[in-house]
Amino acid sequence: MTSPQERIRPFEARDLDALLALRDRCFDGLDLDRERVRREWAFDRNPARVDGVPSAWIAELDGEIVGTYGMLPALVAIDGRPTPAICGVDFCVDERMRGRGLGRRLTGAMVETAGSNFRFITSPTAATTALMQERGAGVVDAAAEGALFARPGSPPTESNPPGITTRELSAFGSECDAFADRLAQHHRFVTVRHADYLQWRYREDPYIAHVTFGAFTTAGNLRGLGVLTLSPTEPQAYLGELTTEPGDTDAARALLVALTTAAHERGLEAIFALERRPTIQPQLVECGFQPVPTGAPEPVLLLRDGEAAPSDWFFTPGDGDFLFRIGSAG
Ligand SMILES: CC(C)(COP(=O)(O)OP(=O)(O)OC[C@H]1O[C@@H](n2cnc3c(N)ncnc32)[C@H](O)[C@@H]1OP(=O)(O)O)[C@@H](O)C(=O)NCCC(=O)NCCS
């Protein structure tokens, strides 16, 4: 059992150095200078930030920070309504203090945080998942769903379906807001891809480069968004977004042509995708992707005061820190 002196409290700005020192002890390869910049972008400049909601919970013992659970603000459409949500990140407990229930208490604080009901974690460890399942979370079995795909960086052999054009986007406008609202009609839980979110997520990311495309009808209406997220260290990328309405296989196909062309032009050797929609998976195979049988992440989702079936959740790797563990160290 945890001793009563340990206090769980909201993060305050003065905790930053000690918090980073704790995370440095718990996770390999953290670059603290970059981490400060990343945090400023991820938490302070996040358009989903809600005043009064802390960016993390802190476990403190005798004035020392011994545990944390970070809370990345997110805006998720739940049953069609944009609703504040939390993506759990940066969860860790000092090695000396593990196995005494502190992780469970931090999980409780994260889940019970006032002001929102939806929680998700995109690349949890087994212990993190187990602690969330105790609170009623659902788990996406991406391997069983055959959702992980890979493709070499070779040029596409497919061409665009008639009536759809794609172009690289350097800014996002009101057509994205309208598209996000349409998308919300198809899924019980879906990140709201309004223009301000896309701008923050894919144009202002301080360390990771993203190539963004829109798919348009001949009349100029937006039918889909595609994002190629480039690995900072390897000649590889993943599809951060392949976002279309579920039956819109033509828009998905056109985006795949654009994304694989962009990868080839950059000399990339491999592209990864995490695609759960049965309507869209065959499009990936036709465009040269092969299913990867193992290694898929198992994201978790939780709705306080309600049921959240994994199949009700539309997410893409860009919603969190999949595949390259981009955006956080856990
Ligand atoms: C994950 C972590 C925060 C847990 O903190 P903790 O204080 O040790 O957690 P608790 O003592 O509250 O409980 C851990 C529970 O998870 C369980 N658990 C541990 N490893 C597990 C695993 N591989 N699979 C399932 N459950 C596991 C434990 O059995 C324990 O449950 P129990 O009390 O019923 O035995 C801590 O181990 C840690 O900092 N790990 C390194 C960083 C990390 O991996 N963070 C997660 C990134 S997503």
The ligand as a MOL file (V3000), in Angstrom:
LIG
                    3D

  0  0  0     0  0            999 V3000
M  V30 BEGIN CTAB
M  V30 COUNTS 48 50 0 0 0
M  V30 BEGIN ATOM
M  V30 1 C 3.7250 1.8530 -15.1840 0
M  V30 2 C 4.0660 2.4310 -13.8220 0
M  V30 3 C 3.7930 3.9220 -13.8370 0
M  V30 4 C 3.2100 1.7590 -12.7500 0
M  V30 5 O 3.4550 2.3910 -11.5150 0
M  V30 6 P 3.3430 1.5950 -10.1090 0
M  V30 7 O 3.3190 2.6150 -9.0260 0
M  V30 8 O 4.3760 0.5560 -10.0360 0
M  V30 9 O 1.8940 0.9590 -10.2660 0
M  V30 10 P 1.0180 0.2670 -9.1170 0
M  V30 11 O 1.9000 -0.1770 -8.0150 0
M  V30 12 O -0.0830 1.2130 -8.7650 0
M  V30 13 O 0.3170 -0.9280 -9.8580 0
M  V30 14 C 0.8490 -1.5220 -10.9470 0
M  V30 15 C -0.1460 -2.6160 -11.2780 0
M  V30 16 O 0.0770 -2.9610 -12.6170 0
M  V30 17 C 0.3170 -4.3620 -12.6280 0
M  V30 18 N 1.2650 -4.6590 -13.6810 0
M  V30 19 C 2.5810 -4.3970 -13.6940 0
M  V30 20 N 3.1070 -4.8400 -14.8610 0
M  V30 21 C 2.0960 -5.4010 -15.5430 0
M  V30 22 C 1.9910 -6.0580 -16.7990 0
M  V30 23 N 3.0600 -6.2290 -17.6000 0
M  V30 24 N 0.7720 -6.5120 -17.2010 0
M  V30 25 C -0.3220 -6.3350 -16.4300 0
M  V30 26 N -0.2750 -5.7260 -15.2370 0
M  V30 27 C 0.9220 -5.2790 -14.7950 0
M  V30 28 C 0.8920 -4.7080 -11.3020 0
M  V30 29 O 0.7330 -6.0790 -11.0510 0
M  V30 30 C 0.0770 -3.8390 -10.3970 0
M  V30 31 O -1.1690 -4.4440 -10.1220 0
M  V30 32 P -1.4410 -5.1860 -8.7030 0
M  V30 33 O -1.3220 -4.1270 -7.6640 0
M  V30 34 O -2.8110 -5.7340 -8.8490 0
M  V30 35 O -0.3670 -6.2290 -8.5770 0
M  V30 36 C 5.5730 2.1900 -13.4810 0
M  V30 37 O 5.8350 0.8140 -13.5700 0
M  V30 38 C 6.5550 2.9240 -14.3790 0
M  V30 39 O 6.8820 4.0890 -14.1320 0
M  V30 40 N 7.0810 2.2510 -15.4020 0
M  V30 41 C 8.0710 2.8380 -16.2900 0
M  V30 42 C 7.4780 3.8980 -17.1910 0
M  V30 43 C 6.3620 3.3330 -18.0500 0
M  V30 44 O 6.4890 2.2880 -18.6510 0
M  V30 45 N 5.2530 4.1100 -18.1200 0
M  V30 46 C 4.1010 3.7460 -18.8790 0
M  V30 47 C 4.1520 4.3510 -20.2240 0
M  V30 48 S 2.6200 4.1190 -21.1380 0
M  V30 END ATOM
M  V30 BEGIN BOND
M  V30 1 1 1 2
M  V30 2 1 2 3
M  V30 3 1 2 4
M  V30 4 1 2 36
M  V30 5 1 4 5
M  V30 6 1 5 6
M  V30 7 2 6 7
M  V30 8 1 6 8
M  V30 9 1 6 9
M  V30 10 1 9 10
M  V30 11 2 10 11
M  V30 12 1 10 12
M  V30 13 1 10 13
M  V30 14 1 13 14
M  V30 15 1 14 15
M  V30 16 1 15 16
M  V30 17 1 15 30
M  V30 18 1 16 17
M  V30 19 1 17 18
M  V30 20 1 17 28
M  V30 21 1 18 19
M  V30 22 1 18 27
M  V30 23 2 19 20
M  V30 24 1 20 21
M  V30 25 1 21 22
M  V30 26 2 21 27
M  V30 27 1 22 23
M  V30 28 2 22 24
M  V30 29 1 24 25
M  V30 30 2 25 26
M  V30 31 1 26 27
M  V30 32 1 28 29
M  V30 33 1 28 30
M  V30 34 1 30 31
M  V30 35 1 31 32
M  V30 36 2 32 33
M  V30 37 1 32 34
M  V30 38 1 32 35
M  V30 39 1 36 37
M  V30 40 1 36 38
M  V30 41 2 38 39
M  V30 42 1 38 40
M  V30 43 1 40 41
M  V30 44 1 41 42
M  V30 45 1 42 43
M  V30 46 2 43 44
M  V30 47 1 43 45
M  V30 48 1 45 46
M  V30 49 1 46 47
M  V30 50 1 47 48
M  V30 END BOND
M  V30 END CTAB
M  END
